Amino acid sequence: MNQFSLKNYQRPIELEAPEGIKKVLLHSCCAPCAGEVIEAVVAAGFEQHVFFYNPNIHPRKEYEIRKDDNKRFCDKFNIPFTDADYDKDNWFARVKGLEWEPERGKRCTACFDMRFERTALFAHENGYQLFSSTLGISRWKNMTQINDCGERAAEPYKDLTYWTFNWRKKGGSTRMVEIAKREKFYQQEYCGCVYSLRDTNACRLQHNREPIVRGIKFYSQEGCK
């Protein structure tokens, strides 16, 4: 087990997976969300494999930045990391007709369904009985929506369970930011898809703020710049 995590991990939490399973496939959306979840799982002595499947992220350069940061952190712990297909054309087809849905609406459900279905298939094909996602730790996300999508993705596989653990509890959200600052993760300013980028910039315009400039903002110990 990685000694760095054992020395520095202070969050008072006991992880108990369904049926005592100690091996988990973890769908990850980005390094800032993944940091606390990965450290919690490492500190608990679980075996984990990180699965990066996020064809929603736009544009490709943004996808690569988020993926590379996530892989860098996994490499620090010697955690297997799978970069799945960037099949953006299939993603656009999946959300067609939902372009003007609000955040946390039907478009997000379709997006989560697609990403979790692929994760569940990978879990089934590679002998995992348990999978979860880092998406739920973000306060911008609807945890019920995420858990419903995860459980729905697991349904076709008899021996597969989606772990609906609340990663936010007992300081998880706070630790998420602390780790992001410590590791100087890339600090994305929109969820990921072209529609969230559009809507976030529209909101900024309404409040006389500058539009998002991708790829230049990082967490720092001095605070979020």
Backbone hydrogen bonds in HBPLUS format (Angstrom, degrees):
<---DONOR---> <-ACCEPTOR-->    atom                        ^
c    i                          cat <-CA-CA->   ^        H-A-AA   ^      H-
h    n   atom  resd res      DA  || num        DHA   H-A  angle D-A-AA Bond
n    s   type  num  typ     dist DA aas  dist angle  dist       angle   num
A0007-LYS N   A0003-GLN O   3.06 MM   4  6.18 150.7  2.15 149.8 156.2     1
A0008-ASN N   A0004-PHE O   3.17 MM   4  6.28 153.4  2.25 147.4 154.0     2
A0009-TYR N   A0005-SER O   2.83 MM   4  5.36 142.6  1.97 148.0 152.9     3
A0013-ILE N   A0011-ARG O   2.97 MM   2  5.85 119.3  2.35 114.9  98.4     4
A0020-GLY N   A0017-ALA O   3.10 MM   3  5.32 147.4  2.21 136.9 130.5     5
A0021-ILE N   A0018-PRO O   3.20 MM   3  6.12 174.6  2.21 128.5 129.7     6
A0047-GLU N   A0022-LYS O   2.83 MM  25  6.17 168.8  1.84 158.3 157.8     7
A0024-VAL N   A0047-GLU O   2.85 MM  23  6.35 157.9  1.90 158.6 163.4     8
A0049-HIS N   A0024-VAL O   3.14 MM  25  6.63 141.3  2.30 153.0 160.0     9
A0025-LEU N   A0130-LEU O   3.01 MM 105  6.37 165.5  2.03 147.3 150.7    10
A0132-SER N   A0025-LEU O   3.01 MM 107  6.54 148.6  2.11 156.8 164.7    11
A0026-LEU N   A0049-HIS O   2.82 MM  23  6.00 168.4  1.83 158.7 162.7    12
A0051-PHE N   A0026-LEU O   2.84 MM  25  5.88 165.8  1.86 143.0 145.6    13
A0027-HIS N   A0132-SER O   2.81 MM 105  6.08 168.0  1.83 153.7 149.9    14
A0134-THR N   A0027-HIS O   2.92 MM 107  6.38 149.2  2.01 162.3 172.0    15
A0028-SER N   A0051-PHE O   3.04 MM  23  6.02 160.2  2.08 140.8 143.8    16
A0034-ALA N   A0030-CYS O   3.04 MM   4  6.07 146.4  2.16 142.9 153.4    17
A0034-ALA N   A0031-ALA O   3.03 MM   3  4.86 113.8  2.48  93.3 110.4    18
A0035-GLY N   A0031-ALA O   2.89 MM   4  5.80 148.7  1.99 163.8 165.5    19
A0038-ILE N   A0034-ALA O   2.79 MM   4  5.81 174.0  1.79 171.0 172.2    20
A0039-GLU N   A0035-GLY O   3.06 MM   4  6.24 164.2  2.08 149.2 153.8    21
A0040-ALA N   A0036-GLU O   2.92 MM   4  6.05 158.1  1.97 148.8 154.8    22
A0041-VAL N   A0037-VAL O   2.99 MM   4  6.21 159.7  2.03 151.9 157.1    23
A0042-VAL N   A0038-ILE O   2.90 MM   4  6.10 158.9  1.94 151.7 157.9    24
A0043-ALA N   A0039-GLU O   2.87 MM   4  5.97 168.5  1.88 151.3 154.7    25
A0044-ALA N   A0040-ALA O   3.08 MM   4  6.19 137.7  2.26 136.9 147.6    26
A0046-PHE N   A0041-VAL O   3.14 MM   5  5.56 158.0  2.19 168.8 162.5    27
A0045-GLY N   A0042-VAL O   2.97 MM   3  5.26 158.4  2.01 109.8 116.7    28
A0050-VAL N   A0080-PRO O   2.92 MM  30  6.21 162.3  1.95 165.4 159.5    29
A0082-THR N   A0050-VAL O   2.87 MM  32  6.30 162.6  1.90 163.0 168.8    30
A0052-PHE N   A0082-THR O   2.84 MM  30  5.96 171.8  1.85 171.0 173.9    31
A0084-ALA N   A0052-PHE O   2.98 MM  32  5.88 160.0  2.02 143.5 149.6    32
A0057-ILE N   A0054-ASN O   3.21 MM   3  6.03 165.0  2.23 123.3 125.7    33
A0058-HIS N   A0192-GLY O   2.72 MM 134  5.93 153.5  1.79 158.5 152.3    34
A0062-GLU N   A0059-PRO O   3.04 MM   3  5.36 121.3  2.40 105.0 118.9    35
A0063-TYR N   A0059-PRO O   3.11 MM   4  6.49 154.5  2.17 149.9 157.7    36
A0064-GLU N   A0060-ARG O   2.95 MM   4  6.27 157.9  2.00 155.8 160.4    37
A0065-ILE N   A0061-LYS O   3.08 MM   4  6.34 156.6  2.14 147.6 153.4    38
A0066-ARG N   A0062-GLU O   3.09 MM   4  6.31 170.4  2.10 154.8 156.7    39
A0067-LYS N   A0063-TYR O   2.90 MM   4  6.04 161.6  1.94 151.3 157.3    40
A0068-ASP N   A0064-GLU O   2.87 MM   4  5.90 167.2  1.89 148.7 152.5    41
A0069-ASP N   A0065-ILE O   3.15 MM   4  6.29 160.2  2.19 148.2 152.9    42
A0070-ASN N   A0066-ARG O   3.14 MM   4  6.29 157.3  2.20 144.2 150.4    43
A0071-LYS N   A0067-LYS O   2.88 MM   4  6.16 159.6  1.92 156.2 162.0    44
A0072-ARG N   A0068-ASP O   2.92 MM   4  6.07 154.8  1.99 144.7 151.7    45
A0073-PHE N   A0069-ASP O   3.24 MM   4  6.52 153.3  2.32 143.8 149.2    46
A0074-CYS N   A0070-ASN O   3.10 MM   4  6.42 157.5  2.15 147.3 153.7    47
A0075-ASP N   A0071-LYS O   2.83 MM   4  6.04 159.1  1.87 155.8 161.2    48
A0076-LYS N   A0072-ARG O   3.28 MM   4  6.50 139.8  2.45 135.8 145.2    49
A0076-LYS N   A0073-PHE O   3.18 MM   3  5.16 127.7  2.47  94.4 107.6    50
A0077-PHE N   A0074-CYS O   3.00 MM   3  5.37 140.6  2.16 107.3 117.9    51
A0079-ILE N   A0074-CYS O   2.98 MM   5  5.01 175.0  1.98 139.6 139.7    52
A0078-ASN N   A0075-ASP O   3.13 MM   3  4.71 157.0  2.19  95.1 102.1    53
A0090-ASN N   A0087-ASP O   3.16 MM   3  5.63 124.1  2.49 107.8 119.7    54
A0091-TRP N   A0087-ASP O   3.22 MM   4  6.61 150.1  2.32 143.2 152.1    55
A0092-PHE N   A0088-LYS O   2.87 MM   4  6.17 164.0  1.89 158.4 160.6    56
A0093-ALA N   A0089-ASP O   3.06 MM   4  6.27 151.4  2.15 141.3 149.3    57
A0094-ARG N   A0090-ASN O   2.91 MM   4  6.10 146.8  2.02 141.7 150.9    58
A0094-ARG N   A0091-TRP O   3.04 MM   3  4.97 116.1  2.46  93.0 108.9    59
A0095-VAL N   A0091-TRP O   3.10 MM   4  6.43 147.4  2.21 152.4 159.9    60
A0096-LYS N   A0093-ALA O   3.42 MM   3  5.17 164.0  2.45  97.7 102.0    61
A0098-LEU N   A0095-VAL O   2.91 MM   3  5.42 155.5  1.97 142.4 143.7    62
A0101-GLU N   A0098-LEU O   3.12 MM   3  5.36 167.9  2.13 116.3 117.3    63
A0105-GLY N   A0102-PRO O   2.97 MM   3  5.27 141.4  2.13 137.4 136.0    64
A0109-THR N   A0105-GLY O   3.22 MM   4  6.62 153.8  2.29 146.5 154.3    65
A0110-ALA N   A0106-LYS O   2.99 MM   4  6.26 162.6  2.02 151.5 155.1    66
A0111-CYS N   A0107-ARG O   2.91 MM   4  6.14 152.4  1.98 146.1 154.5    67
A0112-PHE N   A0108-CYS O   2.83 MM   4  6.05 167.7  1.84 156.5 158.6    68
A0113-ASP N   A0109-THR O   2.88 MM   4  6.02 162.8  1.91 151.1 156.6    69
A0114-MET N   A0110-ALA O   3.08 MM   4  6.26 160.5  2.12 144.2 148.5    70
A0115-ARG N   A0111-CYS O   3.11 MM   4  6.37 167.9  2.12 153.9 156.7    71
A0116-PHE N   A0112-PHE O   2.85 MM   4  5.92 163.3  1.88 157.6 162.2    72
A0117-GLU N   A0113-ASP O   2.88 MM   4  5.88 150.6  1.96 146.4 154.4    73
A0118-ARG N   A0114-MET O   3.28 MM   4  6.49 158.7  2.33 144.7 149.0    74
A0119-THR N   A0115-ARG O   3.11 MM   4  6.31 150.2  2.20 136.4 145.2    75
A0120-ALA N   A0116-PHE O   2.76 MM   4  5.90 161.7  1.80 150.8 155.4    76
A0121-LEU N   A0117-GLU O   3.04 MM   4  6.22 152.8  2.11 141.2 148.3    77
A0122-PHE N   A0118-ARG O   3.07 MM   4  6.31 159.5  2.11 145.2 150.2    78
A0123-ALA N   A0119-THR O   2.89 MM   4  6.17 158.5  1.94 150.5 156.9    79
A0124-HIS N   A0120-ALA O   2.89 MM   4  6.12 163.2  1.92 150.4 154.6    80
A0125-GLU N   A0121-LEU O   2.89 MM   4  6.09 161.4  1.92 152.3 157.4    81
A0126-ASN N   A0122-PHE O   3.00 MM   4  6.05 129.1  2.27 141.8 154.0    82
A0126-ASN N   A0123-ALA O   3.23 MM   3  5.26 138.6  2.42  96.1 107.6    83
A0128-TYR N   A0123-ALA O   2.89 MM   5  4.77 162.0  1.92 146.5 144.5    84
A0161-THR N   A0129-GLN O   2.87 MM  32  6.08 147.8  1.97 133.9 142.5    85
A0131-PHE N   A0161-THR O   3.02 MM  30  6.49 152.3  2.10 162.1 168.8    86
A0163-TRP N   A0131-PHE O   2.81 MM  32  5.93 165.0  1.83 154.7 159.9    87
A0137-ILE N   A0134-THR O   3.21 MM   3  5.92 166.1  2.23 122.3 126.0    88
A0138-SER N   A0135-LEU O   3.36 MM   3  6.10 160.7  2.40 119.5 123.8    89
A0141-LYS N   A0138-SER O   3.20 MM   3  5.60 166.3  2.22 111.5 115.6    90
A0146-ILE N   A0142-ASN O   3.06 MM   4  6.39 159.2  2.10 154.0 159.9    91
A0147-ASN N   A0143-MET O   2.84 MM   4  6.03 169.3  1.85 155.2 158.0    92
A0148-ASP N   A0144-THR O   2.91 MM   4  6.02 159.0  1.96 148.0 153.8    93
A0149-CYS N   A0145-GLN O   3.14 MM   4  6.35 157.2  2.19 144.5 150.2    94
A0150-GLY N   A0146-ILE O   2.92 MM   4  6.20 157.7  1.97 152.0 158.7    95
A0151-GLU N   A0147-ASN O   2.90 MM   4  6.08 166.0  1.92 154.8 157.7    96
A0152-ARG N   A0148-ASP O   2.97 MM   4  6.08 152.1  2.05 142.4 150.6    97
A0153-ALA N   A0149-CYS O   2.98 MM   4  6.17 150.6  2.07 144.8 152.2    98
A0154-ALA N   A0150-GLY O   3.17 MM   4  6.42 140.6  2.33 141.3 151.3    99
A0155-GLU N   A0151-GLU O   3.23 MM   4  6.34 131.2  2.48 140.3 151.3   100
A0157-TYR N   A0154-ALA O   3.03 MM   3  5.78 161.1  2.07 128.0 133.9   101
A0160-LEU N   A0157-TYR O   3.21 MM   3  5.45 165.5  2.23 119.8 119.0   102
A0169-LYS N   A0166-ASN O   3.36 MM   3  6.00 154.1  2.44 114.9 120.0   103
A0172-GLY N   A0168-ARG O   3.02 MM   4  4.30 124.2  2.35 115.3 120.1   104
A0172-GLY N   A0169-LYS O   3.22 MM   3  5.40 145.4  2.35 103.1 112.8   105
A0175-ARG N   A0171-GLY O   2.89 MM   4  6.07 164.8  1.92 158.5 162.9   106
A0176-MET N   A0172-GLY O   2.91 MM   4  6.06 145.2  2.03 143.8 153.7   107
A0178-GLU N   A0174-THR O   3.06 MM   4  6.38 160.5  2.10 149.1 155.2   108
A0179-ILE N   A0175-ARG O   2.88 MM   4  6.03 165.0  1.90 157.4 159.4   109
A0180-ALA N   A0176-MET O   3.07 MM   4  6.22 155.3  2.13 140.5 147.9   110
A0181-LYS N   A0177-VAL O   2.97 MM   4  6.21 154.2  2.03 151.1 156.8   111
A0182-ARG N   A0178-GLU O   2.96 MM   4  6.19 160.4  2.00 145.5 151.5   112
A0183-GLU N   A0179-ILE O   2.83 MM   4  5.97 158.3  1.88 154.2 159.1   113
A0184-LYS N   A0180-ALA O   2.91 MM   4  5.70 112.1  2.38 128.9 144.4   114
A0185-PHE N   A0180-ALA O   3.02 MM   5  5.19 160.5  2.06 145.8 151.7   115
A0184-LYS N   A0181-LYS O   3.20 MM   3  4.89 144.8  2.33  92.5 102.9   116
A0219-TYR N   A0185-PHE O   2.93 MM  34  5.65 165.3  1.95 168.3 170.4   117
A0187-GLN N   A0217-LYS O   2.83 MM  30  5.44 171.1  1.83 138.5 139.4   118
A0197-LEU N   A0193-CYS O   3.01 MM   4  6.31 153.2  2.08 151.1 159.3   119
A0198-ARG N   A0194-VAL O   2.97 MM   4  6.13 153.7  2.04 135.9 143.0   120
A0199-ASP N   A0195-TYR O   2.94 MM   4  6.13 166.3  1.96 146.9 150.1   121
A0200-THR N   A0196-SER O   2.86 MM   4  5.86 155.3  1.92 142.1 149.2   122
A0201-ASN N   A0197-LEU O   3.05 MM   4  6.14 162.6  2.08 146.5 151.1   123
A0202-ALA N   A0198-ARG O   2.99 MM   4  6.21 148.5  2.09 143.4 152.8   124
A0203-CYS N   A0199-ASP O   3.00 MM   4  6.21 153.6  2.07 143.4 149.8   125
A0204-ARG N   A0200-THR O   2.97 MM   4  6.25 154.5  2.04 145.3 152.7   126
A0205-LEU N   A0201-ASN O   2.94 MM   4  6.14 155.1  2.00 145.7 152.0   127
A0206-GLN N   A0202-ALA O   3.11 MM   4  6.38 153.0  2.19 143.6 150.3   128
A0207-HIS N   A0203-CYS O   3.20 MM   4  6.49 134.8  2.42 140.0 151.6   129
A0207-HIS N   A0204-ARG O   3.05 MM   3  5.13 131.8  2.29  96.8 110.1   130
A0209-ARG N   A0204-ARG O   2.79 MM   5  4.81 169.2  1.80 143.4 143.1   131
A0208-ASN N   A0205-LEU O   3.16 MM   3  5.04 161.4  2.20 108.6 108.1   132
A0223-GLY N   A0220-SER O   3.12 MM   3  5.39 159.1  2.16 106.5 113.1   133
